[in-house]
Amino acid sequence: MATTKRMNQIASTIQREISIVLRQEGTYIYGNALVTVTQVKMTPDLGLARIYLSVYNVQDKSMVVELVSQNLQRIRQSLAYRVKKHMRRVPNLEFFEDDTLDEMYRLRELFDKIETKDPSNENTDDTKNE
């Protein structure tokens, strides 16, 4: 799907303002979890914003995203108040868990295990130091 300049501008504005809203009201919604907005994708009609959240400092990350989704009305009202001078219509919001960092750490751990088990890798490192 091709994105237009306007879609990118709206997505950037929503990402910035949702981050502020979650920082201000997040403790009431999900407690001590650290939540960051990693990406916002807009539909071509600008009627829906898909917001991807990275969640840290908790075991059950999907529960935090679910709590955010349950408080959608409150978050959307706060967002509308913050962007009322920039947008005529506040899009509907959908929240998703962004697990790209978790996947990156998992892959890094797997690669580290492979490197430690590979005996030929140790020989190449020794010859480079000499």
N, C-alpha and C positions, 0 to 999 in steps of 0.2 A: 504494500500500500504506500503510495507516494504521499509525502507530507508537504503541506504548503507552508509558506512563511507565517501566515496567520495562525495555523495550527501549532507551530513551534512557539510562537509568542504566547499564545494562550496557555500552552502546556508549561512553559517556563514560569509564567505568572502564577499559575495554580500550584506548581511545585514549591515555589518560594513561600506563598501564603499558607498553604496547607502545612508546611514545615513549622511555621510560626504558630499556627492554630494548635497543632499537636504538641508543641513545646509548652504552650500556655495551659491547655486543658487536658493534656495527656495523663497527668497524675490522677485526675478525677475519673478517667476512663479505664486505664489499664495499670495504674500503679507505678512501680519503680522501673519498668522496662524502658530501655533506650530504643526509640523508634526513629528511623530516618527515612525520608522519602527519596528513593533512589531514582525513580523515573515516573513520568506522567505521559501517557499516550492518549491523544484525542482522536475521536471519530471524525470523519470528514465534515459532518454537519455541525461539529462543535457542541453536540448535545450530551456527550458522555465522555467523562475523563476516567481512564483506567489508571489508578494510582498504585504503584508498587512500593511496598514498605520492607525495609530491613529491620529485623527485631533482634536486639541483644539483651543480655542480662536476665534472661528467663529461660526455663526449660521448654515450655510449651509455646512456641512462637505462633502457631496457627490460632491459638486461643486469643492472643493479643490482637491479631488481625480480625478475628470474629468480634471481639469487644468493640473495636473501632467501627466495624460495619454495623453493629447494633446501635451505636450512637451516631449514625449517619445524619440524622436530622439536626442534631446539635452542631456537628462539625460543618455541615453545609450552611447553616445559618451564620456561623462565625466567619466562614469563608465569604459568604455573600456580603457581610458587613465590611470586610476588608477590601473586596475588589469592586465595590459598587460604582466607583468612578472609572474603572477600566473596562467593565463588561456590562452589557445590557442584561444578558441572561447568564445565570450561573449553571454550568452543566450538571447533570446527574453524576454522582460519584460511585465508583466501584473500587474496592480495595483488594489487593492481592499481595501475597507474601513473596518477596524477592529473595530467592535462596541462592543467588549466584555466588555470593561470598562463601557461604557454607560449602557449596560445591567446589569452589576453588581450593579451600582448605583441605577438603577431602581428597581431591586429586593431588595436591602437593604432598600430603601424607603418603599416598600410594606411591608417588614417584620417589619419595625419600626411602621408602621400604625397598623399592626396586634397586636403587643405587647402593644401598647397604648390602643387599644380597648378591650383587653382581661382582664376582671376583676379578673380571677383566677390567673393570672400572678402576680398581685400586692400583693395578699395574700402570695404567696410563697416567694416573696422578703422580706416581713416584718418578716416572721418567721426565715429567715436565719440571719438577723441582730441581733436577740435577743440572 
